[in-house]
Amino acid sequence: MFQADPKLVNACLAGDEGAWHSLVKRYGRLVYSIPRRYGFAEADADDVFQAVMLSLHRSLGQLREVERLSSWLITTTHRECWRAGRKRDEMASLPEGQSDSSEPSTELVEKWERQHLVRQALRELGGRCERLLSMLFLDKDEPDYQTIASRLDIRIGSIGPTRARCFEKLAAILADLGMTPDDMR
């Protein structure tokens, strides 16, 4: 079940190996996605991921705002990408509007945080709702309603009402995670 970051961090600091695995599982995709967005090869993205997780392990006890852990990870990962890119001179061009500095823009950090929270909420939602919303909005193949109905073993006519109920549940989870209605737009 979902565990708030301060509790999870405290468990990590107390030496709970399971808590550390949970922390890495919760934020691993977020951290790994950043070097991949910059065009890093898989091996280089792995190096960045390991460096960030090592930095997290070393810095965990000194974090002042544990509830802003995702922001800390995004900034740390961006800096590590910048270092790795400079060191290897292989960094792909930055996203449009992104300056070549050691800090991502506030808008970019907020976007990544929202994406991370939505993925986290979807995992917490679980079950048919997670599968339905993922197929409707995240599946690269963009399956049609017939395919979705077949995969979920439901009638096509029930997709819309089920989607609406799933959105309500997802919105409640996102609110519990601290996302406001304005953030959800």
N, C-alpha and C positions, 0 to 999 in steps of 0.2 A: 504494500500500500504506500501511498505518498507520504514522504517524510519531509518536513520543512527543512530548508537549508541550515538554519542555526543548529537544529537538533542533529542533523546529519554531520555537520562539521564538528560538533562537540563529540559525537561518537567516533569520528576519525581521529580527533585529537586524543581520545581516551585509548586509542590503539585497536579499535574495532575494525578488523580487516574486511568484514562484510560491508561496513559503512563506506569504506574506501572504494570497494568494488561498485557499490551503489552510486557513489559520487561520480566515478569515472563513467559508469553506464549512463547516468543522467546527462552529463555534459560532454561526453566523448564526441558525439556526432557534431555538436556545435563547434568544438575546438577543431576537429578534423576538417570540417567543411570550409573553414576560412582559408587555409593554404590551398585547398583544391580550387576555390573560387579565384585565387590568384594565379592559377595555372601551374601549380607545383606538381611535379611528377609524384606518383604514389610513394616512392621511397623518401622523397624530400618532405612530403606531407607527414609521413610517419615520423621523421626526425623532428619536425616542428611539434607534432603531437606529444612526443616523448619529452621534449624540452619543456613544454608548457606544463605537462603533468608533474614533472620533476620540480619545476618552479612552484607549482601549487602545493606540492607536498612540503617543500621547504618553507613556504610562506603562510601556510594555513593558520598557524597560531598567531600571526601578526595582522591578519585581515581585520580592518576596523569595521567594515560594513558587510557582514556575512550575507545579508539579504541582497546585496548587489554583486554576488559572486559571479553571475553570468557576465556582467559588465567588466569585472576584473579579468575574467578569462578571455573575453573578446579583445580587450586592450592588450593583454599579455601575448595572446596569439598573434595579433597584428604586429606587435613589436618583434616577436620572434621571426615572423615571416619577413619582415623588413631586414632584420639582421641576416637571416639565411639568404635572402635575395641579394643583398649587398655582397655577402661573403662569396657566394657562388656565381653572382652576376647572371642568374638564370630567371630572375623574377619576371613573370609576364607583365604586360602593361596593366596598370591599375584600372579599376572600374571608372567609367565616365564620371567626371566631377570629383574624383578622389585625388587629392594632392599627394605628391610624393614626400610625405612626412612620416614621422614615427607614430602618429596618432590618427585613427580613423575618424571620420566626421561623426558628429553627434547623431545625425540622421541615420547613418549607416549602422552605428552601434544600436540605436533604438530599433531599427528594422531587424537586425540579427536577433536581438532579445525577444521581439515579438514572435519571430519565426520559431525560436527555441521554445518559448512558452506554449505556442500552439502545438508543436510536436509533443511536448511533455504532456499537455492536456489530452491530446489524442491517445497517447499511450495509457494514461490514467483512465480514460473513457473506456477503452478496450472493447472487446467483443464485436458484435455486428455493427455498432455505431462507428467504431474506429475503422473497420473494413469499408463500410459504406462511404464515409466521408473521405477516406484516403482514395478510394476508387474514383469518386466524383471530382476531387480537386487536386490530387497529388499524383495520380497514375499517369505516367508519361504516354501510355498508349491511348488515353482518353476513351475508355470503353463506353459503348452506348448502353442505354437502359436495359436492353435485352440481355446483354452480356453481364451487366451488374446483377440483374434479377436472377440469372442462371447461376452465377458464382455464389450468391448469397442464399439461393433457394427461396426466393420470395417472388410475389407477383409484381409486375411492372407498375401497376397502379398503386402499390403500397410504398414505392420508393420515395415519392414526394412527402407524404405524411411522416414516414420514418425519418427522412432527412430533417424535417422540421423538429421532431422530438429530439433527435441527436444534437441538433444545433442548440436547443435549449439546455441540454445536459452539458454540452461543451462550453457554452457561455457561463454556466454556473461554476464549472471547474476553473475556467480562466479567471473568473472573478475571485475565486478562492486563492488563485496564484498571484493576485494583485493586479490583474489587467482590468482597466476601466473600460466602460462602453466606448469612450472616445478612442482608446487604443485599438479596439476591435474593428475600426473602420478602415 
